[in-house]
Amino acid sequence: MMFFRLLCDIQWRRASQRWPNRFQSRHNISSVTESQPSVSLPTQAQVVICGGGIMGTSVAYHLSKLGWKDILLLEQGRLAAGSTRFCAGIVSSARHFTLEQKMADYSNKLYQQLEQETGIQTGYIRTGSIFLAQTQNRLISLKRINSRLSVLGIPSEIISPKRVAELYPLISIHDLVGAMHVPEDAVVSSSDVALALASGASQKGVQIRDRTSVIHVMAKKGHVTGVETDKGNIECQYFVNCAGQWAYELGLSNEEPVSIPLHACEHFYLLTRPLETPLQSSTPTIVDADGRIYIRNWQGGILSGGFEKNPKPIFTEGKNQLDIQNLHEDWDHFEPLLSSLLRRMPALEALEIMKLVNCPESFTPDMRCVMGESPTVQGYFVLAGMNSAGTSFAGGAGKYLAEWMVHGYPSENVWDLDLKRFGALQSSRTFLRHRVMEVMPLLYDLKVPRWDFLTGRQLRTSPLYDRLDAQGARWMEKHGFERPKYFVPPDKDLLALEQSKTFYKPDWFDIVESEVKCCKEAVTVIDMSSFTKFEIISPGEEDFELLQYLFSNDLDVPVGHIVHTGMLNEGGGYENDCSIARLSKSSFFMISPTDQQVHCWAWLKKHMPEDSNLLLEDVTWKYTALNLIGPRAMDVLSELSYAPMSPDHFPSLFCKEMSVGYANGIRVMSMTHTGEPGFMLYIPIEYALHVYNELMSVGQKYGIRNAGYYALRSLRIEKFFAFWGQDLNTFTTPLECGREFRVKLDKGMDFIGREALLQQRQNGVYKRFTMFILEDHDTDLDLWPWWGEPIYRNGQYVGMTTSSAYSYTLERHVCLGFVHNFNPETGEKLVVTPDFINRGEYEIDIAGQRFQAKAKLYPFSSLFTYKRRKDEIEMSDFQGK
């Protein structure tokens, strides 16, 4: 080891003078930038893109492919000479997230044909990748990925350690339990790919200027109007921030700041001289996540880096791009990764190292990239924060963003990448610095279902947080808001529960079961304060007509009534799924999912005319929301309010302001989001603690207890309730999920998405929301479904699950998902009828193992007759014996 390190210390000094040329592109950058008339900077353009790396050039390329020509791309340095130049160049589709798999697969196919299209070599070599597993849990994780890749048509297979040795003889397999092989993964020269994309865009009319810095973006009345650069101003309608690690700084520099939550960390990898027998160019890339390293062929030697447990954040105070060139080697910091590399490839012990590269990579708070339109400035788009996967994602991400700009929406549901999933609260420099120190090692950590971030917590809390925490609440975070998962009884081992990580039956199973039982037999309280809450005032008739146009269900209901409605896009898909209570003739109270706070506000504002008198106020923080669930909920509330709460006096979907205990002005609603009886209480925050204490005190005689979101999830899934962001999205219509009764299609009123729904009703739907009850699944011994499992009908793939939970009522796992009908020969989508659903035999694939499932459509008459029939069959079988 000392010999190896000595070689390192000597070699890096000897090679350092030659280093600047080693990652330079093989192509002349000026051939792209100077092919344009280089007299002066244009004074106007339809689109200005900031950033000449692989992201900016991909957006320019795809916009030009879609027919937009008046595009100007600006780069503050040299084209493709920023962090793109340092990318390891690995293109892999093996991702946990289906959308990312699709982006990477598209990128792979794009890069393969770029050289033929543009004449610029990209260094594309199909090498394949091998993902190693040192533990059974890691192998399970790979099997889940493998199942999803297979249904997307991406070749992959689970292989044995012996097969790993055959594919890569230099790899030590002594501690492996298996691996996954993805044969069509590739490597490229990232800078050459960027230049090829730029060349392709330039050939279609895109203008490119390097050495031009964007100072800030100009906006007027919430719309982009132009860009100020160090070489003059440019008028434009659209601006695209592809500034990479500088995207955060650039966003804040605008006249109307745009929050782009990302932060840079130092990323290290080493380069070696060729091996004694140089590696073939087609040598597979190795990813040893348990060892925290990746290894790829590089000019006959290797390029190897990784994601250490103790990353080094950088540029928190904001820096100039020149600092990229001045990042220092840090062998002590790289030591754990180097040791892991030598354990995996012992033959490298005496290999000569050329350089330890230190380059900045930008990371986001949730490990997913940032794309989409700003919620505060229309026409301001972002594509940044690639979490060290920029080369894999650039092609697909650039395509989706270009579609978004040209058509108003991308061809896939990209909500999980949408900038509007974040609020301004996630843009604190301190928060970002701490969070990315957790995110970077998480890239290779084993991620079991229901894991939670540890940093940036207790940022947004209910007034009841300390009270609930003292009673054993275990917390998860949503949109920065702390929400209780479940409550640990005093006799449980708290430490063991916190450290429990499994793909199988979780340790909290019995705890959640008791909470669910209490919801059904007595009464529980769930703090749901994180829900987004808006108050809407429509002063005049025209303003109310606007509301009717924005929402798909009829809001013209008597005062005190609640309407479940969607906010649809032009294609009829759900932009939001919400409940609206009519408080008076002109005022409404709107409740939406937690992560809708930014998106919903932006969508409503975008569709409201500038001269509209409609008043919109975000009152999320003004009210604490308590969900009182169970058959004894009416007894508790009646005793506290001295008012009858039975269905005869307080019917379903009714809202009324009441006194609860000493507190006035409590908005009580007869709904629970679970299908169980009970009430939602929206309490002014100053009364929250008092009302909660009163509920718990009076409720003691009725068996009251706290419950969390895991119980809520189990209840809503067994009742076939769809949630936005999990089951519903912008590509899901009410007709596809059995919610046509929530749409005013036949009332002669126009609303956004009406024409699309009428057309769909005439033509039929191409997917249907379906419930699946697992038949032959052993809850105690088998792997659990969580979400994203492939669905098979008569042996053919037809869709994926969107959410799942164990039903303590049915004593079975329940999965929800959409069933498609594909022509087996052409892949063409066909109409999905109820008969098609009911006549099929179904299986759910969990990590490669298929389990039989019974399909149910919504709405159904009585799901729970299923359990009664099951019990009757079991009893008759017993009696027969």
N, C-alpha and C positions, 0 to 999 in steps of 0.2 A: 504493500500500500504506500509506503514511504517513497519507493522508487517511482510509483505511478504519479504521486503528487509532485515529486521533484521534476519529472518530465513536464508536468503541467506548468510548474512555475517558470521553467526555462522556456518552454515552447511558446507560451502566450506572449512573452516579450519579443521573441524572435518573429512571431507571426503578426504582431500588432501593427507593424508598419504596412503590411500588405493587406490588412483586414478591410479597409474602406472599399476595396475593389471586389471583394469576394461575393458580396450580395448585390453588386450593381447589375442592372438589367443587361441582357445581351443586346438590347435594342437601343437605338438612338432616340431619346425622349423628345428631342427637338423635332423629330420627324412628325410627331403627332401635334405638338403645340404650334409649330411654325408653319404647318401647312395652311393655317388660317392667315388672312391678311393681318399682319402684325403691326399696323400703323398705330392704332389707338384702341382703347377699350370701348366696346359698344356702349351707347348711352341708354339703351333699353333692350329688354328681352322678355319673353313670356315667362321663362324659368331661369333662375340663377341657382346653381348648385355650388355649395362651398365644400371643397375637399376633393383632391385628386388622387385619393387612394382607391382601393378596390371597391369600396362602397359607392363613392361618388361616381366613378366611371361606370359601375353597373347600373345605377339609376339613369345616367345619361344614355347609356346604350339601350336600355329597355324603353325609355320614353321615345327615343328616336324610332325604335321598332314599332311603336304604337302610333307613329305618324306625327308626333310633335317635333318640330324642327327648330323653332326659335328658342334655343337653349344655350346658355353660357355656363361653362364649368370653370370655376376659379380655384387655384391652388396656391397657397402662400409660399411654398417652396418649389421643389421640382416634382413633376408628376410621378406618382408611385414611389416617392422617395421618403415618405414618412414611415409610420409604423408598419404599413403594408410591406415595405422592403424587408422587414425583419421576421415576417410570418414564417412559421415552420413549413407551410405549404401542404398540410395534410387535408385531404378532402374525404370525409367519412360520413356515411348516412346512419351510423349506429348511434342513435340518440334516444333518450327516454320519451321524448315528446313527439307525437306524430307529425305535427306541423313542421318541426325542425328536420325530421326525417325527409319530408317532402322537399323542403328547401334545399337540403344538401344533395338529394338525388337529382334535382333539377340543375344545380350548380355543376355537378359531376358531368352530366350530359352536355351542358353548355360548354364547359371548358374543353371537352373532348373535340368539339367541332369548331372552336374559335380559330385555330390556326388555319384551317382550310378556308374559313370565311374571310379572315383579315390578312392572312399572310404573315402573321407574327407568331413565332414559336412561343408556346406557353409552358414548356417543360412538362407537359402532361404525360404521366406514365401510370398505367393501371397496375397497381402493386397488390391490391387487396390489403385487408387489415386483420389482425388476430388480436382479440380481446381476451386477456388471461383472467382466470378465476382461481384465487388461492383458497376461497372458502365456499361452502355450499350456498350461503346467502348471496354471494356475488354471482354464482352460477345461476341461481334463480332469477336474479336481476337481468342477466344476459339472456336467459330463456324468454323472459317477458319481452325484451327488445326484439329478439329473434322472431317471436310470433307476429309482432307488428310489422317488421320488415317484410316478412313473407307475404302478408296479405297486400302489401303495397307493390309487390312484384320486384322487390329488391332481393337478389340472391343472398342467402346467409344460411349458416348451419351451426349447430352445436357440435363441437368436436372433442375428442379425447386428448389427454396430454401426449399420448404417443403420436397422434396425428400432428400436434403442434411441432414436435421434434422433427417430423418428416418435412413439414413446410419450412421450418427455420431451425436447422441443426445447431446453430450457435446458442440457442435459447436453453437455459436450464429449466427442466420441467419437474424437478424433485418435489416441489411443494404445490403443484397444481392439481386441481380436482376436475378441470375441464376448461373449455374456452369457446369462443364464438368466432367463426371465420366469415368475413364479409368480402368475397373475392373481387367485387367491382369497385371498391374504394381505390383512391388514387393519390398521387402527389403531383404538385405543380410548382412552378415558380410564381409566387403571388404577385410580384411586381410585373412580371411579364403578362400575366393574366389581366392586370389592371391596364397595361398599355394596349393589349389587344382589344379590350372593351372600349378604351378611349378611341382607338383607331376605327373600330366599327361604328361608334357614335359619330366620329368626325366625318366619316364617309357619307353619313346621312345628313350632314349639315350642322351638327353640334359644334359650337365654337369653344375652344379651350385656351385658357390663359394661365400660365404659371407665374410665380413670383408676384402674385397679386393677393393682398390680404383683405379680408372682409373685416371692417371695423364694427359695424352693427347693421341691423336690419331696420328699415323704416316702416312704420305702420300708421294707419289712420282709421279711426272708428273700428278697430279690431280686425283690419284687413292689411295684408302685406302691400306696400306701395313701392318699395325700392330697397336698394342696398348701397351703403356707403363703403367704398374701398379706399385703399391708400393711393389709388390712381384715378379717383373720380367716382361720381354717383351713377347708379344704373337703375332705371325704372323697371319694375317687374311685377307680375301678378302672383308668382309663386316663388318661394325660396325653400331650398332643401339643405338642411344642416347635416352634412356627412363629415363633420370635422373630427370624428374619432374622439380621442381623449380630450380634445379641446371643445367638444360640443357643449359641455356644461358651461364653460366660460363664455362661449359665443352666445348661448341662449340668454344668459343673464345680461349681456351687453346691449340687448335690443332696447328700443324706445319703450316697448311693452314686453317686459321680460318673459321668456319661455323657460319653464323648469324642465331640465333634462337630467334625470338622476343617474349619473354614472361617475366612476372614480377610477383612476389609473393605479395599477400596481406594477412593480418590477417583475419581469418574467425572465427566467434564465434557461438557456440551453447551451450545450457544448457541441463543438464540431471536431471531428477527428480526421487524421490522415487516413488514406485508404488502408484497408486491412492487407495483410500479406497476400492473401487471395482476395482481391477486391470484391465487395458485395455486388451482385448483379443489380442492374437498375430496377428489375422487377421484384426485388426482395420485399416481402410484406412488411408493412408497418406494424409495430407491436405496441399495444396499450396494456400496461400492467397497472391498473387502477389501484389495486391493493398495495402495490409498491410505489404508487404515486408518480409513475414515469411513463413516457412514450418514447419510442425508438423508431427512426426511419432511416432508410438508406440516403446517403449524401455523397455523391461523387466517389463511390467505392468504399467510403468510410461510413460513419453514422452521425446523425444529428439526434441528440437526446436531451429532453427537458422534462419538466413535470410541474406539479402543483403542490408545493410544500405546505406544511401545516402552519407555518408562521410567515405569511407573506409580508412584503414590504410595500405599503402604500406610498404613493409618490405624487408630487404636484398638488398637494392639498391646498397650498396657498396660491396656486396658479402659476404657470411657468411659460416660457417661450419655447417654441419648437426646437431651437438650437440645443436645448438641454437633452434632447434625445441622444445626441451624439456624445454627450459627456457622462452617461451613466457608467458606473464603475463595475468591474468584476468583483464578485464576492464569493470566494471559494469556501469560506467557512459556512456561509449561508447555504451554499449548494451541496455541502458535504453529505447530508442525508440522501439526497437524490442520487449523488454519485455512488454512494455505497449500495443503494438499491439497484442501480444499473450494473455494477460489478457482480452482485449476487445473481442477477438475471442473465448476464453475459460474461462469465468468468474469463473468456478468451481475450477480453479487452484489457486485462491487467497491465500489459506492457505497451499498449497502443499509444501512439503519439497524439496528443491533443493539440489542436491548432488554436482554439479560441473558446472562451466562455462568453457567450453573448448575453448581454443584459438589455432587454428592450421593454418598453412600456406597453401594457395591455389594459384596456378599459373594461370594467365590470359593472354590472347593474345590481340593484338590491335584491332581485329575485332570480338571478342567473339566466334571464332571458333578455334578448336584445330589445331595443327600443325603436319602434317605427310608428309612423302615422302623423296625423295633423294635430297641431297644437290646439288645446281646448280654449286658449285665450286669444290667439291670432289666426284668423282664417287665411289659408294659403301658405302657412308656415309648416313645412313637413320636416320630419326627422328620420334619420336612419343611422344608428350608432349603438355603441355598447354591445359588442359581439361576444364578450366573455371568452376570448381566446379561440373563437371558432369562426372568425371572419372569412377565411378562405372557403370554408365549407358552406357558409350561409350567403355569401355575397351575391351569387347568381340569383337564387330564389328570392332573397329579401329585396334585391333591386327590382325584380320582376313584380312582386306584390306591391311595392310602393308606387311603381310606375302605373300599374293598373288602378291603384287607389286615386292617383292624381287625375288620370285621364277619364276613368269611368265613374269615379265617386266611390268605388269600393273595390277591394281586391278579389281575386277568384277563389280564395280560401278564407275561412274564418280565422282572423288573426288577432282576436281580442286579447289572447294571452301575451301578445307582443305590443299591443297598442299603448302609446304614450299615455293615454288617458286612464290607464289602470293605476297610475300613480297620481298622488296629489302633491301640492307644494311641500307638504310636511316631510316627504321623502327626499327633499333636496338640501337638507342641512348638511354642510360640509362635514361636521363631526359625525352625524349619522352615517353618511356615505363612507367615510374613512373607516369607521368601525365595522360597518356591514360588509364591505368588500374584503376585509381581513377574514371574515367568516366564509364569504362566497367563494373565494379562490380555492381554498382546500376542499370545499364541498363539491367542486366539479368532479373530483375523483373519489369522494367519500361514498360509502354505500348508502343510498337513499331508500329507506323502507317507507311504506305508506304512512301517511299522517305524521311526518316529521315536521318540526317547527324550527324557525330561525331563533337563535339565542340572543343576537345583538339587536339594538334598536328597539328594545321592548319597553313596555309601560309608557309608550309615547302618547297614546290616546286611551283613556280609561273612563269607565262609567263611574259616577259618584259612589257606586256600591263596591268598587274594586276591593278596597281593604277589608270590607265586611265579608265579602264572598271568599277572598283569599284566606282569611282566618278560619273559614269553615271548610277548607280543603279543596277549593277550586283549583283545577289544573287548567292552564291557559293556552290558547292558540291565538295567532294574530291574523287579522284580515284588514287590509287597507290601513295598517298602522293601529288598528283598534284591537284591544285585548278582549277576547271572548272566552267564556268558560267552556271547556270540552266536557268535563264531568267533575264530580266532587268525590274526593277520596275519603272514605269513612275512617274514623279514628283508629280502627284496628288493622288497617292495611299498611303494608310496607311501602311508604312513599318513595324511598330511594329506588327500590326495585322497579316500581311502576315507571319512574322517570327514565330509567336506563333501559327499559324493555323496548327492543326493536326487533320486529319479526314480520315475515310475510304470511305467517300462519295466524292462528287464533290469538288475539292480543290479551294482555293481562287485565285490561280494563273491561273485559267482556261482562263479568258478573256485576260490576259497578253500574254499567250502562243498562244492563237488564233490570236491575232494581229501580233505576230511574224511569225506565219505560213502563214498568209495572205500576209505578205510582201515578204516572200520567193517565193510565187506563182505569185505575181503581180508586184513586184518591184525588190528590191535587199537587201540582208542582209549580215552581216558579223558575223561569229561565230569563236571565238578563239579556235582552236583545237590543240594547241601546245603540249598537253599531249600525243598525239599519239607516239608510239614507232617508231623510225626511224634508220635504219641501212644502211650503205654503204658497198657494196660487190664488191670486185675486183677479177676477175678470169683471171690471167695473161696468162694461156695457155689453149689449147684445152682440156686437161684432167681435168683441174679445172672447165671448163664450163660443161663438162659431169657430174661432181660431182653435180653441181648446178641442172642440169636437173634431176638427181636422187633424190635430196632432195625435189624438188617441183613437184606438180602433174600436173601443166599446162606447156605448151611449152613456154620456155623463149627465144627461138630462133626467135625473132621478130625484125623488123627493129629498128634502133636507134630512140628514141623518142616515142616509143609505150609503153603502159602500159598493164600489164597482171594481171588479178585477178586470184589468185591461192591459193591452200591450201598446207600446209605441213602436210602430212598424216603419220600415224603410220602403223605398219604392218597389222593391222586390217582394214585399210582404213579410220579410224576416223581422224577428224581434230585436229592436235596438234596446228595449227595456221591457220588463214584465213587472207590473206594479199594482198597487191597490190605492184607490182614491176615495176618500170620504167627503161627501158634500156637507160642509159645516153650515153654510147659509146659501142664499140664492147666488151670491157672487164669490164665495170663498171655498177653497178645496184644500184638503190635507192629503199629500201624496207620500206613500211609503214604497221604497224601492230597495233592492239588494244593497249590501254594504259597499261593494266595489262600483256601484253606479254613481257615486257622489259627483265625480268629475265628468264622466261620460254623459250622464243624463242632463246635467246642467248645460254642458256645451251643446248637446243635440237640440235641446229646447231653444236655447238662445240663437242657434244657427237658423232655426226655422221660424223664428218670430220676426215679423217685419220691424224695421227700425222705428216706425211710427206707432208701433203697437202700445196700447195702454195696459197690456197684461203685466201684472206684477208677480215676480218670482223671487222667493226668499228661501235660502237654505237654512232650515231650523234644526238640523241634525243635532246640534249641541244644546238646543233649548229643552230637549225632552229626553228623559230616561224611559226606555221601553221595557216593560215587564210582561212576559207571556205567562198567564195563569192558565194552566192546562189541567183538565181532568173533570170527572163528573161532580166533584164537590166544589169546583171553582165558583159556581153560582151561590153556594151556601156561604163561602168565605166573603165574597164580594157583597152579598146581600146584607150580611151582618155588619159589615164595615160602612155601608152606605145607607142603610135603613131604606132600601128600595128593592122591590121585587126584581129578580134577575132571571126568572124562568123564561123559556122560549116564548110563552104567551105574552110576556111584558117586554122582553128584550130579544126580538127575533134575530135569526142569523144574518150576518152582514149588515149590522146596524151600528151606528156610532152616536154616542151621547156624552156631553160633558157632565160630570158628576162630582160629588164630594166623596172622597174615600178617606175615612178617618177624619182628621182635622183639615185635610188638604182639599182645596177647591180647584176647579178647572181641570180635572183629570179627564182626558179623552179616553173613553172606554169603548172598545170595539169588540163585537161578538165574532171573533175569528182567532185562529191560533196558528195558521200556516202548517198544521199537521193533520187536519181532518178530525181531530179529537175535539170534544166540547171544551169551551173555555173562553177567555177574553184576553185581548191585548190592552194594556194600560199605558197610555202615553202621558208621562208625568213631568211637569215642569221641574227642572233639575233641583231647585231648592227644596222641593218636597220629596225627593226620591228616597232618602234614607228613612224619613218618617213613614211613608207609604209601605216600603219594604218591611220595616219592623212591625207595622200593624198587620200586614198580611201573614207574616210568620207567626206572630203571637196568636191571632184569632184562628189561624189555620192549624194550630197544633192539634186541636180536637178532631180535625178532619184528616190528620195524617200528612200534613204538608211537608215537603222537602224541596231542596234545590235540585235543579237538573241542568244539563249542559247541552251543547249543540250536537254531540254524538247521539243522544237520545232523540233530539229533534230530527236528525237525519234519518234515523231508523224509522221513525213514525211517518215522516213525509214520503219516504221511498216505498214503504209497504202500502201506502195509500195512493201510490202512483202520481204523486205531485211532482211536477217538473220545476226545477229552479233555473233561473237565468244565469248564464256563465258556466253552468255545469251541463245541463240538458238542453237548454234553449240558447240560441245565438242568432246572429244577424242573417244566417242562412236557414233558419227554422221558421216555418210559418204556422199559424194557428191550425190550419187544416191538416198539417202533418202530425200534429200532436193531440188531435181530438178536442181542440178548443174553439171550434167554429161557433159554439154557442156564446162565446165571449166577444164576438165581432158583430157589428151592426151592418152586416152586408145587405140585408133586405129592408133597411129603413130609409133608403133613398138619400142618405147623407154621405157626402164625400169625405174621405180620410186618406192619409198617406198609406199607400199599399193596396188600396181597394181594387184597382184595376188588375193588379197581379193576382189577388186572391180570387176574383171572379173568373179570371182565365184558368187558374189552377183548379177551381171547382168544376169547371167545364171539362178540362183535359184529364183530371186525375192527379194524384200525388205520386212522387217518385221515391218517397220514403215515409215510413210511419213509426211513430213513437210506440215502443212496445215494452211490456214488462216481462221479465223472465224469472221464473222460480226454479232454482237448481234442484234437480231430482235426486241424483246419485252422489251428492257431495257430502262428505263427512266433515262437519264443522270443526271437530277436534283434531283431525289428522291431516286433512287436505289443505293445500294452499288456498288462501282467500282471494276472491275477486275484489278489486278496489275500484278501478275504472280503466277504460281503454283496452278491455279484453275483446278479441275478435269474436264475432257471432257467426255461426255456421247454420245454414238451413239445408237440410238434406245433403249435407257434406260440402256445400258450396258457401264461400264467404259472402256475407250479406251486410255487414256493418260492424260497428264497435259499441261497446257499452259506454255510457256517459257518466253513470254513477251507480253505486251499489251499496248495500248495507245488509246486515243480518236482521231478519224480521223475527223478533222474539215472540210475536203472535203466531206466525206461520211455522216457526221453528225451522226456517229454511233461509238460505241466502236469496236475496232479491236483487236483480240487476235491471237497470233501465237502459234503453238504447234505441237507435233507429235501424230499421230493417229496410234495405234497398232490394231492388230486383234487377239483376244484371243478366243480359243475354250471355250465356256461357261461351258462345262462339265469338261474338263481336265486342263484348263488354259494354254494349249500349244499355243505358238505363231504361227500364220499363216501368209501367204504372204498377203501384203496389196497392192491391185491394185488400179489404178485410179477409176475404176468402183466401188470398195468397198467404196471409199471416197464419190463419187458423188451420190451414191444411199442411203446414210444414212440420218437420221434425227438427228440433233445434239443439245445438250444443254451444257452450261457452268455453273458449280456449283460455285456460289459466296457465301461463308459462309452459305451453306446449302440451298440456294435458286437457282433454276435452271432457266436459261434464254435460249430461243431458239436462235440458231445461224445458219447462212448460211456458208457452207464450200466452200473454193476455193483452188485450187492447183496451184503450181508454175511450169512453167511460165503460165501466163494467157494473153489473147489477150488484153483485156481492162477492168480492174477492175472497172473503173469509169462509165462504161455503167450501172453498178448496181444502181448508184445514179440517172442516167437519167431515167432508167426504173421505179425506185421508185417514182420519181417526176411525171412521166407520169401517173402512176397508181393512185397517189393521185389526180392529176388533173382530170382524167377521172371519179374518184369517186365523185369529187366535181361537175363536170358537170352533172353527172347522177342524183345528188340530186337537 
